[in-house]
Amino acid sequence: MNDTEQQFLKSLDNKLWKAADKLRANLDAANYKHVVLGLIFLKYVSDAFEERQEQLLALFKDESNDIYYLSPEDYDGDADYQQALRDELEILDYYREANVFWVPKAARWNTVKEKAVLPVGTVLWQDDAGNDVKLRSVSWLMDNALEAIEKSNAKLRGILNRISQYQLENEKLLGLINTFSDTSFTKPVYGGEKLHLHSKDILGHVYEYFLGQFALAEGKQGGQYYTPKSIVTLIVEMLEPYSGRVYDPAMGSGGFFVSSDKFIEEHAKEQHYDPAEQKKHISVYGQESNPTTWKLAAMNMAIRGIDFNFGKKNADTFLDDQHPDLRADFVMANPPFNMKDWWSESLADDARWQYGTPPKGNANFAWMQHMIHHLAPTGSMALLLANGSMSAHTNNEGKIRQRLIEEDLVECMVALPGQLFTNTQIPACIWFLTKDKAGGKHPSPSSRGEPAKHSFPSSRGESAKHPSPSSGRESAKYPSPSGRGAGGEGKEGKESKRDRRREFLFIDARNLGYMRDRVLRDFTLDDIAKIADTFHAWQRIPPLPLGESRGKGQTPPKLLRFARELRKNQTDGENLLWQLLRNRQMANAKFRRQQPIEDYIADFYCHEHRLVVELDGSQHLTPEGRQRDARRTQRLQEIGIQVLRFNNRQVLTETEGVLESIYNTLTLSLTQTLSQRERASTPRVTLPRGDDRGSEAIPAGENQHILPAGEGQQNTPLPLTGESQQNTPLPLTGESQRNTPLPLAGEGQQNTPLPLGEGPGVRAKSAKRATTYQDIPGFCKSVSLDDIKKHDFVLTPGRYVGAPEQEDDGEPFAEKMMRLTEQLREQFAESDRLEAEIKRNLGRLGYEL
């Protein structure tokens, strides 16, 4: 999705919300959403129907089409031919074959719009018995349209809310109808540019936006049906539901299903598959106890053309499980936190409590065990719970948690920032569990599933397919496009999950995100990618001992001592570059100096962007030195680290060019697609003038005189973020020189929210996916079962990840204290001088102290 399309959607959101918000004077937030969302649904089905009519009309007039063509020569004149076309357009099968809902004439948008302006009491049409049908009100007219659509489409029966019960004024509803009518959803135009957006995508976006806005307006009640989009996106990105059965036992309005659908679309190019075809291999199952919310979810799926099975009715998940035989590949849920009134004596000996009976006054571990019960042998799940679930020891909770850990079901724990939810300020976390931490080395057969009973019309051409024979034989699992399969097994080694038994990952994300307004916090796409990529790297590749990490594979003490010695004896070029890179001064990137990586020590390393910057001295000019550098660069690139190489003279004499090259490389990872970033990881560069090898372009790693991050002459500054800025050098210290400042810490990407669910996927807008995992103090830590036992089976990430590393400035403690003491003495002396001067001035005014 390009910028113009995103601007169009934002403008549309504001326009429609402003119109809908006028209803708040007549209805409370909990009710007026049904009016607006019902109107959105009516507009969607009518637009889709009209779009199909236009397609059919073109087919009927296409002489080359042997199936659909209607020849004018077969009719008596043009009037007869036009009537034949109109009659043909009313044949229901034409719409069903294209998976488009049938919309009766009385329910079509243009009919509703035309009839809504008529005076109350006007005869609209005659019923089947020949009686006059008169207009009662605009809300009655809308209910009549929704009822007609339900009767004509069996799959929609019972899911559309009626609105006449809210007794809204005709003028209010008419204004809303006119606002929707003035907006073209089938042929959108913005700023004079025709947009390539489908009505299904536009109205699906509007529906989701309105759900979020209604949740904000309702506050605590809104949280019952809506989970913030960034959290939903994070969970889906981490579980990667390319194919298989997706289940949510507390589905609300169905946000996890919508995000899973988007996930397939957004990763199609990266994974090389057709998204429409791939969506056929996803089945959606859900349950919801609230009847109104159940209908919201069903409409949400219908608008997006997502096939689903939400059971025969809305029902209590614990007391009336609508999918008793389901074994899902992916289970995701955001149930009510610390739910108290859930217990019934009929649940006392329930088969779901395999790891212990949950407390009667708290449903947290009831939700968890229900989800585990419905998990396939190779399935994975994510569950949002209150933080107390990670540490509570009361009422059997500690024992259940211990069993889950010892049974090796827990895979990852993520601590979330506060203020993410509209309905609660309770701190929350995400539990990630799986039944197959062996990485497919001991695969279990897929368990039974059940076919989706509601196959809604969609653009995919057929409904989702995960049938389970009545004999109970296990259904075949559809392989994912990446070869992972629903259980995460892969054909390609780089995508295969490793054996992670008795290992656990902790991620502390409490310091991520930005304040979207005065009270609510949210994640950026980069935050989501950072968490998800860390998880995937840990799953797929054994932890690499980068830096001074603790635990298995610790960096050899000799290498650490050498790194510390190098910090104390930096060259002039290293000193200068360190002053310009430290403390996140460039693009908010965290650099470390003299960083051990395997058997090497990199001059400067940024783990977030997988970037090494090397400064070479004269010893690198020899053939042997060049060969060593090439081998070193090749090895670092093999483990997913990009290498930029300069010499000391370049840093001292061409500082701006060096900084610009580093900055471009950092920003490329945020703005280019994955394939573009991979091509940028081995740039061709030009030698500076005066080098004995001339000015030929050479691959990175072949010579120490390298200008990375793109092609071209060294004295020609590279463009920033894709725009030509050839004559505008970058500032050296973060201050604006020639009006082109570098983003400093606290500016730019860090605090700039990126749109969620629009445009390229999360990883396409984020840093390049990490291919190796490393413990990062204060953020993530991989631990063993023994480590968790030492903490009495408490799973709070903060206990394990520790505090963020403080950068060692290389200055000996004694020297630093002497310098700071002298500075303090000078400040005390200045303070005394100022105090004496103030007293003298007051004395002159007659105020002696």
C-alpha positions in Angstrom: 0.0 0.0 0.0 1.5 3.3 -1.1 1.5 6.6 0.7 -1.5 8.0 -1.3 -3.6 5.0 -0.4 -2.7 5.3 3.2 -3.6 9.0 3.2 -6.9 8.1 1.5 -7.7 5.6 4.3 -6.8 8.0 7.0 -8.9 10.7 5.4 -11.8 8.3 5.0 -11.5 7.2 8.7 -11.7 10.8 9.9 -14.6 11.6 7.6 -16.7 8.6 8.5 -15.9 8.7 12.2 -16.9 12.4 12.4 -20.2 11.6 10.8 -20.8 8.5 13.0 -19.8 10.4 16.1 -22.9 12.6 15.8 -25.0 9.7 17.0 -23.3 9.8 20.4 -25.7 12.5 21.5 -28.6 10.0 21.2 -26.9 6.8 22.1 -24.2 5.6 24.5 -21.0 4.2 23.1 -22.0 0.6 23.7 -25.0 0.9 21.4 -24.2 3.3 18.6 -21.5 1.0 17.3 -24.2 -1.5 16.2 -25.9 1.2 14.1 -22.7 2.3 12.4 -21.2 -1.2 11.9 -24.5 -2.5 10.6 -24.5 0.4 8.0 -20.9 -0.5 7.0 -21.9 -4.1 6.5 -24.9 -3.1 4.4 -22.7 -0.8 2.2 -20.1 -3.6 1.8 -22.5 -6.3 0.6 -24.2 -3.8 -1.8 -20.9 -2.6 -3.2 -19.7 -6.2 -3.7 -22.9 -7.1 -5.4 -22.8 -4.0 -7.7 -19.2 -4.8 -8.6 -20.2 -8.3 -9.6 -23.0 -6.9 -11.7 -20.6 -4.7 -13.6 -18.4 -7.8 -14.3 -21.4 -9.8 -15.5 -22.6 -7.0 -17.8 -19.2 -6.9 -19.4 -19.2 -10.7 -19.9 -22.8 -10.6 -21.4 -21.6 -8.1 -24.0 -18.3 -9.8 -24.8 -18.6 -11.5 -28.2 -15.5 -13.7 -27.5 -17.1 -15.3 -24.4 -18.9 -18.4 -25.5 -20.5 -19.0 -22.1 -21.8 -15.6 -21.0 -22.3 -13.6 -24.3 -25.9 -12.5 -25.1 -26.2 -11.5 -28.8 -28.4 -8.5 -29.5 -29.4 -10.2 -32.7 -31.4 -12.8 -30.7 -33.8 -10.1 -29.4 -36.5 -7.8 -30.9 -34.9 -4.5 -30.7 -32.7 -2.7 -28.2 -35.3 -2.3 -25.5 -35.9 -6.1 -25.5 -32.1 -6.7 -25.4 -31.7 -4.3 -22.4 -34.5 -6.0 -20.6 -32.9 -9.4 -21.2 -29.6 -8.0 -19.7 -31.4 -6.8 -16.6 -33.2 -10.1 -16.2 -30.0 -12.0 -16.6 -28.3 -9.9 -13.9 -31.0 -11.0 -11.4 -30.0 -14.7 -11.6 -28.7 -15.8 -8.2 -26.3 -18.5 -9.4 -24.0 -15.9 -11.1 -23.2 -14.4 -7.7 -22.9 -17.6 -5.8 -20.4 -19.0 -8.3 -18.2 -15.9 -7.5 -18.8 -16.2 -3.7 -20.7 -12.9 -3.6 -23.6 -12.4 -1.2 -27.0 -12.1 -3.0 -28.6 -8.8 -2.2 -32.4 -8.5 -3.0 -33.5 -5.3 -4.7 -35.1 -3.8 -1.6 -31.8 -4.2 0.3 -29.5 -2.6 -2.2 -27.7 0.6 -1.2 -29.2 2.7 -3.9 -32.7 1.6 -3.0 -32.2 2.3 0.7 -30.7 5.7 -0.1 -33.6 6.7 -2.5 -36.3 5.5 -0.1 -34.8 7.0 3.0 -35.5 10.6 1.9 -39.3 9.9 1.3 -41.9 11.1 3.9 -42.9 8.6 6.5 -46.0 6.8 5.3 -45.0 6.7 1.7 -45.9 3.5 -0.1 -42.6 1.8 -1.1 -43.8 -1.4 -2.7 -46.3 -4.2 -2.3 -45.7 -7.5 -0.4 -46.3 -11.0 -1.7 -50.0 -10.7 -0.6 -50.5 -7.5 -2.6 -50.5 -5.3 0.5 -48.9 -1.8 0.5 -45.7 -1.6 2.4 -45.2 1.9 3.8 -42.1 3.7 5.1 -42.2 3.7 8.9 -38.7 5.2 9.6 -35.2 5.2 8.2 -34.1 2.7 10.9 -37.0 0.4 9.9 -35.9 0.7 6.3 -32.3 -0.4 7.3 -33.7 -3.3 9.4 -35.8 -4.4 6.4 -32.7 -4.5 4.2 -30.6 -6.4 6.7 -33.4 -8.9 7.2 -33.8 -9.4 3.5 -30.1 -10.1 3.2 -30.2 -12.7 6.0 -33.1 -14.5 4.4 -31.3 -14.6 1.0 -28.0 -15.9 2.5 -28.4 -18.8 4.9 -24.8 -18.3 6.2 -25.7 -14.8 7.4 -28.8 -15.8 9.4 -28.7 -14.7 13.0 -25.6 -12.5 12.9 -26.9 -9.1 11.7 -28.0 -6.7 14.4 -31.2 -4.7 14.1 -31.1 -1.0 14.8 -34.8 0.2 15.0 -34.7 -0.7 18.7 -32.5 2.3 19.4 -35.2 4.8 18.1 -32.9 7.1 16.3 -34.1 10.3 14.5 -34.5 9.9 10.8 -32.3 13.0 10.1 -29.4 11.5 12.0 -29.5 8.3 10.1 -30.1 10.0 6.8 -27.0 12.1 7.3 -24.9 9.0 7.9 -26.3 7.3 4.8 -25.5 10.4 2.7 -21.9 10.4 4.1 -21.4 6.8 3.1 -23.0 7.4 -0.3 -20.6 10.2 -1.1 -17.7 7.9 -0.7 -16.8 5.5 -3.5 -15.6 2.2 -2.1 -15.5 0.4 -5.5 -13.6 3.1 -7.5 -11.7 5.2 -4.9 -10.0 8.4 -6.1 -7.8 10.6 -3.9 -6.0 13.8 -5.0 -7.0 13.1 -8.6 -5.3 9.7 -8.5 -7.2 6.5 -9.1 -6.4 4.0 -6.3 -6.0 0.3 -6.7 -8.0 -0.7 -3.5 -10.8 -3.2 -3.4 -14.0 -2.4 -1.7 -13.6 -5.4 0.6 -10.2 -4.1 1.8 -11.5 -0.5 2.3 -14.6 -1.5 4.2 -12.6 -4.1 6.2 -10.2 -1.4 7.2 -13.0 1.0 8.1 -14.7 -1.7 10.2 -11.5 -2.4 12.1 -10.8 1.3 12.6 -14.3 1.8 14.0 -14.0 -1.2 16.3 -10.9 0.4 17.8 -12.5 3.8 18.1 -15.6 2.3 19.8 -13.4 0.4 22.2 -11.7 3.7 23.2 -15.0 5.4 23.6 -16.4 2.6 25.8 -13.3 2.3 27.9 -13.5 -0.8 30.1 -16.4 -2.3 28.3 -14.6 -1.9 24.9 -11.8 -4.2 26.0 -14.3 -7.1 26.0 -14.4 -7.3 22.3 -11.2 -5.5 21.1 -7.5 -6.2 21.6 -5.1 -3.4 20.6 -3.9 -4.0 17.0 -0.2 -3.8 17.8 -0.5 -6.6 20.4 -2.5 -8.8 18.0 0.1 -8.1 15.2 2.9 -9.0 17.6 1.4 -12.4 18.5 0.6 -13.3 14.9 4.1 -12.3 13.7 5.6 -14.5 16.4 3.4 -17.5 15.7 3.5 -17.2 11.9 0.2 -18.9 10.9 0.9 -19.6 7.3 -1.4 -22.6 7.3 -3.4 -24.8 9.6 -6.2 -24.4 12.1 -6.4 -21.1 14.0 -8.4 -21.1 17.2 -9.4 -18.3 19.7 -11.6 -19.4 22.6 -12.3 -15.8 23.7 -12.4 -14.2 20.2 -14.1 -10.9 20.9 -14.6 -9.3 17.5 -12.1 -11.7 15.8 -9.0 -9.5 15.7 -6.6 -12.5 15.7 -8.3 -14.0 12.7 -8.1 -10.7 10.7 -4.5 -10.3 11.6 -3.7 -13.9 10.5 -5.4 -13.2 7.2 -3.3 -10.0 6.7 -0.2 -11.9 7.8 -0.5 -14.2 4.8 -1.0 -11.3 2.4 1.9 -9.3 3.8 4.4 -12.1 3.6 3.4 -13.4 0.2 6.2 -11.7 -1.7 8.8 -12.6 0.9 7.8 -16.3 1.0 7.0 -16.6 -2.8 3.4 -17.8 -2.8 0.0 -16.6 -4.0 -1.9 -15.2 -1.0 -5.3 -16.1 -2.4 -4.2 -19.8 -2.8 -2.5 -19.8 0.6 -5.5 -18.6 2.4 -7.3 -21.8 1.4 -5.1 -23.6 3.8 -6.2 -21.7 6.9 -9.3 -22.7 8.9 -10.7 -20.3 11.6 -12.4 -21.5 14.8 -13.6 -19.3 17.6 -16.0 -19.0 20.5 -17.6 -16.1 22.3 -20.1 -16.0 25.2 -21.5 -12.5 24.5 -24.2 -12.7 21.8 -23.6 -9.1 20.5 -19.8 -9.6 20.3 -20.4 -13.0 18.6 -22.3 -11.1 15.8 -19.6 -8.4 15.6 -17.0 -11.1 14.9 -19.2 -12.8 12.3 -19.7 -9.6 10.4 -16.0 -8.8 10.7 -15.2 -12.2 9.0 -18.0 -11.7 6.4 -16.7 -8.3 5.3 -13.2 -9.7 4.8 -14.4 -12.9 3.1 -12.8 -15.1 5.8 -14.3 -18.6 6.2 -15.0 -19.5 9.8 -16.6 -21.8 12.4 -17.8 -19.9 15.5 -19.9 -22.8 16.7 -23.7 -23.1 16.6 -24.2 -20.2 19.0 -22.5 -17.9 21.4 -21.6 -19.9 24.5 -19.5 -20.1 27.6 -16.1 -21.6 26.7 -15.7 -23.6 29.9 -19.3 -24.8 30.3 -20.3 -25.3 26.6 -17.3 -25.9 24.5 -18.4 -25.4 20.8 -15.3 -27.3 19.4 -14.7 -30.3 21.8 -12.8 -32.3 19.2 -10.7 -29.5 17.7 -6.9 -29.8 17.9 -5.6 -26.5 16.5 -2.2 -25.7 15.0 -2.3 -22.1 16.4 -4.2 -21.0 19.4 -4.3 -17.3 20.3 -6.4 -15.5 23.0 -6.8 -12.4 25.1 -9.3 -13.6 27.7 -10.6 -11.4 30.6 -7.7 -11.0 33.2 -8.2 -12.6 36.6 -11.8 -13.6 35.8 -13.5 -14.5 39.1 -17.1 -15.8 38.3 -16.3 -18.7 36.1 -16.4 -21.8 38.2 -19.1 -24.5 38.2 -19.1 -27.7 40.1 -19.6 -29.5 36.8 -16.0 -28.5 36.0 -14.4 -30.2 39.0 -13.1 -33.3 37.2 -12.8 -31.8 33.7 -10.4 -33.5 31.4 -8.9 -30.2 30.5 -7.3 -29.7 33.9 -4.4 -32.0 33.0 -1.8 -29.9 35.0 -3.9 -29.2 38.0 -7.3 -27.8 38.9 -7.4 -24.0 38.5 -8.4 -21.8 41.4 -12.2 -21.2 41.6 -11.7 -17.5 42.0 -9.3 -16.9 39.1 -9.6 -18.3 35.5 -6.1 -17.5 34.3 -4.9 -21.1 34.3 -8.3 -22.4 33.3 -7.9 -20.5 30.0 -4.4 -21.7 29.6 -5.2 -25.4 30.1 -8.3 -25.1 27.9 -6.0 -23.8 25.1 -3.4 -26.5 25.7 -6.2 -29.1 25.5 -7.1 -27.9 22.1 -3.5 -27.7 20.8 -2.3 -30.1 18.2 0.7 -32.3 18.9 2.9 -29.9 16.9 0.9 -26.7 17.7 1.9 -23.5 19.3 -0.2 -20.9 21.3 0.0 -17.4 22.7 -2.0 -16.2 25.7 -2.3 -12.7 27.1 -2.6 -12.8 30.9 -2.1 -10.5 33.9 1.5 -10.4 35.2 0.4 -12.2 38.4 0.2 -15.4 36.4 4.0 -15.5 36.1 4.7 -15.5 39.9 1.6 -16.3 41.9 1.9 -19.3 44.3 -1.6 -19.2 45.8 -4.5 -21.6 45.2 -2.6 -24.1 43.2 -1.3 -21.6 40.6 2.3 -22.1 41.5 2.0 -25.9 41.2 0.3 -25.6 37.8 2.9 -23.3 36.5 5.7 -25.6 37.8 4.0 -28.6 36.0 3.8 -26.6 32.7 7.5 -25.7 33.0 8.7 -29.2 33.9 6.6 -30.7 31.1 8.5 -28.3 28.8 5.4 -26.6 27.4 6.5 -23.1 28.0 8.7 -21.6 25.3 8.8 -17.8 25.7 7.6 -15.1 28.1 7.2 -11.5 27.0 6.6 -8.7 29.6 4.6 -5.9 28.1 4.7 -2.2 28.8 1.9 -0.6 30.8 -1.0 1.4 29.4 -1.5 -0.7 26.3 -5.1 -1.6 27.0 -8.2 0.5 26.9 -10.0 -1.5 29.6 -7.4 -2.1 32.3 -4.2 -0.8 33.8 -3.2 -4.2 35.1 0.3 -5.0 33.8 0.2 -7.8 31.3 2.4 -10.5 29.7 2.3 -13.0 26.8 2.8 -16.7 27.4 4.1 -18.6 24.4 3.7 -22.4 24.7 4.2 -25.3 22.3 3.9 -29.0 22.3 6.9 -29.6 20.1 10.1 -27.9 21.3 12.1 -30.7 19.6 11.9 -28.9 16.3 10.3 -31.7 14.4 13.0 -34.2 15.4 10.4 -36.3 17.0 7.2 -35.3 15.1 3.8 -36.3 16.3 0.9 -37.0 13.9 -1.6 -34.3 13.5 -4.6 -34.6 15.6 -8.2 -34.5 14.5 -9.9 -31.4 13.3 -13.3 -30.5 12.1 -14.5 -28.8 9.0 -15.5 -25.1 9.0 -19.2 -25.0 9.0 -19.6 -21.4 7.9 -18.0 -21.1 4.5 -18.6 -17.4 3.7 -18.3 -16.1 0.2 -15.0 -14.6 -0.5 -12.6 -13.7 -3.3 -10.7 -16.9 -2.8 -12.9 -19.0 -4.8 -13.6 -21.8 -2.3 -13.9 -22.2 1.4 -11.1 -23.3 3.8 -10.3 -27.0 3.8 -9.4 -28.8 6.9 -11.9 -31.7 6.9 -11.8 -34.5 9.4 -13.3 -37.8 8.4 -16.1 -39.0 10.7 -14.0 -42.0 11.5 -11.7 -39.8 13.5 -8.7 -40.4 11.4 -6.2 -37.5 11.6 -6.5 -34.9 9.0 -3.5 -34.1 6.7 -1.6 -30.9 7.5 -1.2 -28.4 4.8 2.5 -27.5 4.3 3.2 -23.8 4.6 4.8 -21.9 1.6 8.1 -21.7 3.5 8.1 -25.4 4.1 7.6 -25.0 7.9 4.1 -26.5 8.0 1.6 -25.7 10.7 3.8 -27.1 13.3 6.9 -25.2 12.4 8.7 -28.1 10.7 10.8 -27.0 7.7 12.3 -28.4 4.6 15.0 -25.8 4.4 17.5 -25.8 7.2 17.6 -22.1 7.6 13.8 -22.1 8.4 13.8 -25.2 10.6 13.3 -24.8 14.3 16.1 -26.3 16.4 15.7 -28.6 19.4 14.8 -26.2 22.2 13.9 -28.7 24.9 14.6 -27.5 28.4 15.4 -24.0 27.1 13.3 -20.9 27.7 13.4 -17.4 26.3 12.6 -14.3 28.3 11.9 -11.0 26.6 11.4 -7.8 28.6 9.6 -5.3 26.3 8.4 -3.0 29.1 10.6 -0.2 27.8 9.5 -0.4 24.2 6.7 1.5 22.5 5.6 5.2 22.4 2.7 7.2 23.9 0.1 7.5 21.2 -1.8 9.9 23.5 -2.0 11.1 27.1 -3.1 7.7 28.5 -2.4 5.0 25.9 0.8 3.4 24.8 1.4 1.5 21.6 4.1 -0.5 19.7 5.7 0.7 16.5 6.4 -1.8 13.7 10.1 -1.7 14.6 9.2 -2.7 18.2 7.1 -5.6 16.9 9.9 -6.7 14.5 12.5 -6.5 17.3 10.6 -8.8 19.5 9.4 -11.2 16.8 12.8 -11.5 15.2 14.5 -12.2 18.5 12.1 -15.0 19.1 12.5 -16.5 15.6 16.3 -16.3 15.8 16.3 -18.0 19.1 13.9 -20.7 17.8 15.9 -21.5 14.7 19.5 -21.0 15.4 21.5 -22.0 18.5 22.4 -18.9 20.6 25.6 -17.3 19.3 28.0 -16.0 22.0 28.1 -12.4 20.8 29.6 -9.9 23.2 30.1 -10.5 26.9 27.1 -12.7 27.3 26.7 -15.0 30.2 25.8 -18.7 30.2 26.6 -21.3 27.6 29.3 -20.3 25.1 30.7 -17.4 27.1 33.3 -15.4 25.3 36.8 -16.6 26.2 38.3 -14.4 29.0 41.5 -13.8 26.9 39.4 -12.3 24.1 37.6 -10.1 26.6 40.8 -8.8 28.1 42.2 -8.0 24.6 38.9 -6.1 23.7 39.3 -4.0 26.9 42.9 -3.3 26.1 41.9 -2.1 22.6 39.4 0.3 24.1 42.1 1.9 26.1 44.4 2.3 23.1 42.2 3.5 20.3 43.5 5.3 17.2 42.6 8.9 16.5 40.1 7.7 13.9 38.5 5.3 16.3 38.2 8.0 19.0 36.5 10.4 16.6 34.1 7.9 15.2 33.2 6.6 18.7 32.3 10.2 19.8 30.0 10.4 16.8 28.3 7.0 17.2 28.0 6.6 21.0 24.8 7.2 23.0 22.5 6.5 20.0 23.5 9.7 18.2 23.0 8.2 14.7 19.5 7.0 13.7 19.0 6.0 17.3 21.3 3.0 16.8 23.1 1.5 19.8 26.8 0.9 18.9 29.3 -1.0 21.1 33.1 -0.6 20.5 35.7 -3.4 20.4 32.9 -6.0 20.5 33.9 -9.7 20.5 32.1 -11.7 17.9 33.1 -15.4 17.7 36.9 -15.3 17.4 37.0 -11.7 16.2 36.8 -8.3 17.8 34.8 -5.8 15.8 35.7 -2.1 16.1 32.1 -1.0 16.3 29.0 -3.2 16.4 25.2 -2.5 16.3 23.3 -5.6 17.2 19.8 -4.1 16.4 20.9 -3.6 12.8 23.4 -6.4 12.6 26.0 -4.0 11.4 29.8 -4.0 12.0 31.9 -0.9 11.2 35.7 -1.6 10.9 38.5 1.0 10.8 41.8 -0.3 9.3 45.3 0.8 9.9 48.4 0.3 7.8 48.8 -3.4 8.7 45.7 -4.1 6.6 47.4 -2.9 3.4 49.4 -6.0 2.9 48.1 -8.9 0.8 48.0 -11.1 3.9 46.0 -8.4 5.8 43.5 -8.0 2.9 43.0 -11.8 2.8 42.4 -11.9 6.5 39.9 -9.0 6.2 38.1 -10.8 3.4 37.8 -14.0 5.4 36.6 -12.1 8.4 34.0 -10.2 6.4 32.8 -13.4 4.7 32.3 -15.1 8.1 30.4 -12.2 9.6 28.1 -12.1 6.5 27.5 -15.8 6.8 26.0 -15.3 10.3 23.9 -12.4 9.1 26.1 -9.4 10.0 26.7 -6.6 7.5 30.2 -5.2 7.4 31.3 -1.7 6.4 35.1 -1.1 6.2 37.0 2.3 6.2 40.6 3.3 7.0 41.5 5.7 9.8 42.5 8.5 7.3 39.0 8.4 5.8 37.4 9.0 9.2 39.7 12.0 10.0 39.7 13.7 6.6 36.3 12.7 5.1 34.2 12.4 8.2 30.9 13.5 6.7 31.1 10.9 3.9 31.9 8.1 6.4 29.0 9.2 8.6 26.6 9.4 5.6 27.6 5.9 4.5 26.9 4.4 7.9 23.7 6.4 8.2 22.4 5.2 4.8 23.2 1.6 5.7 21.2 1.9 8.9 18.2 3.6 7.3 18.2 1.1 4.4 17.3 -1.6 6.8 14.3 0.4 7.8 13.0 1.5 4.3 13.8 -1.2 1.8 12.4 -4.6 1.2 14.1 -7.8 2.3 15.6 -8.5 -1.1 16.9 -5.0 -1.5 18.5 -5.2 1.9 20.2 -8.4 1.0 21.7 -6.9 -2.1 22.9 -3.9 0.0 24.7 -6.2 2.4 27.5 -6.7 -0.1 27.9 -3.3 -1.7 30.3 -2.4 -4.5 32.4 0.6 -3.6 35.0 3.0 -5.0 38.6 3.4 -3.8 39.6 6.9 -2.7 41.9 8.9 -5.0 45.6 8.1 -4.4 45.1 4.4 -3.8 47.7 2.4 -5.8 44.9 0.3 -7.3 43.1 3.1 -9.0 39.4 3.9 -8.7 37.9 0.6 -9.7 34.8 -0.7 -7.9 35.5 -3.7 -5.6 33.4 -6.0 -3.5 33.2 -5.3 0.2 35.8 -7.2 2.1 38.4 -7.3 -0.6 40.2 -4.1 0.3 40.4 -1.9 3.4 39.6 1.3 1.5 35.9 1.0 1.2 33.0 3.3 0.9 30.0 1.1 1.8 26.3 1.6 1.5 25.9 1.9 -2.3 27.8 2.6 -5.5 29.4 5.8 -6.7 32.3 8.1 -6.0 33.3 8.6 -2.5 33.1 12.4 -2.8 29.5 12.2 -3.9 27.2 12.0 -0.8 24.7 9.2 -0.9 21.0 10.1 -0.8 19.2 10.0 2.5 16.1 7.8 2.7 15.8 7.6 -1.1 16.0 11.3 -1.9 18.8 13.0 -3.8 20.8 15.2 -1.4 24.1 15.2 -3.1 25.3 18.7 -2.0 24.1 18.5 1.5 26.7 16.9 3.8 25.6 15.4 7.1 26.3 17.1 10.4 29.1 15.7 12.5 27.7 16.1 15.9 24.0 16.0 15.5 23.6 19.8 14.9 22.0 21.0 11.8 24.5 22.0 9.1 22.9 23.0 5.8 19.5 22.0 7.2 19.9 18.2 7.0 20.3 16.9 10.5 20.8 13.3 11.3 18.0 11.8 13.5 19.4 11.8 17.1 18.3 9.7 20.0 14.7 10.4 20.8 13.9 11.5 17.3 13.0 9.8 14.0 12.2 6.2 14.0 12.2 5.5 17.7 9.2 7.7 18.6 7.5 7.8 15.2 4.5 5.4 15.1 4.2 3.4 11.9 0.8 2.4 10.6 -0.2 -1.1 11.5 -2.0 -3.4 9.1 -1.4 -1.2 6.1 1.3 -1.3 3.4 4.2 -3.8 3.6 4.4 -6.3 6.4 6.1 -5.8 9.7 9.4 -7.1 8.6 9.5 -5.2 5.3 9.4 -1.9 7.3 11.7 -3.1 10.0 15.3 -4.0 10.5 16.6 -7.0 8.6 15.6 -10.3 10.2 18.2 -11.5 12.7 19.8 -14.8 11.7 21.5 -15.4 15.1 20.4 -15.0 18.6 22.3 -13.2 21.4 21.4 -12.4 25.0 20.9 -8.7 25.4 21.0 -7.5 29.0 17.8 -5.7 29.9 15.9 -7.1 26.9 16.3 -10.9 26.3 17.8 -13.9 27.9 17.9 -17.6 27.0 17.9 -19.8 30.2 17.8 -23.4 31.2 15.3 -25.3 33.3 17.9 -25.3 36.1 17.9 -21.5 36.0 14.1 -21.4 36.4 14.3 -23.8 39.3 16.6 -21.5 41.2 13.9 -18.8 41.0 11.2 -21.2 42.3 9.5 -21.4 38.9 8.8 -17.8 38.7 8.6 -16.6 35.0 8.9 -12.8 35.3 11.3 -11.8 32.5 12.9 -9.0 34.6 14.4 -11.6 36.9 16.4 -13.2 34.1 17.2 -10.5 31.5 18.8 -8.2 34.1 19.5 -4.5 33.6 20.6 -2.9 30.3 24.4 -2.8 29.8 26.1 0.5 30.7 28.6 1.5 28.1 32.2 1.3 29.3 33.9 4.6 28.4 37.4 3.0 28.8 38.5 5.6 31.4 40.1 4.1 34.5 38.1 4.6 37.6 40.9 6.4 39.5 41.4 8.9 36.7 37.7 9.4 36.3 37.2 10.1 40.0 40.1 12.6 40.0 38.7 14.4 37.0 35.2 14.5 38.5 36.4 15.7 41.9 38.3 18.5 40.3 35.2 19.4 38.3 33.1 19.4 41.5 35.7 21.6 43.2 35.4 24.2 40.4 31.7 24.1 40.6 31.7 24.6 44.4 34.1 27.6 43.9 31.7 29.1 41.3 28.8 28.5 43.6 30.6 30.4 46.4 31.4 33.3 44.0 27.8 33.6 42.9 26.5 33.4 46.4 28.8 36.3 47.5 27.8 38.4 44.5 24.0 37.9 45.2 24.6 38.9 48.8 26.4 42.1 47.7 23.6 43.0 45.2 20.9 42.5 47.9 22.9 44.6 50.3 23.0 47.5 47.9 19.2 47.3 47.8 18.9 47.3 51.5 18.4 43.6 52.1 21.3 42.3 54.1 21.7 38.6 54.6 
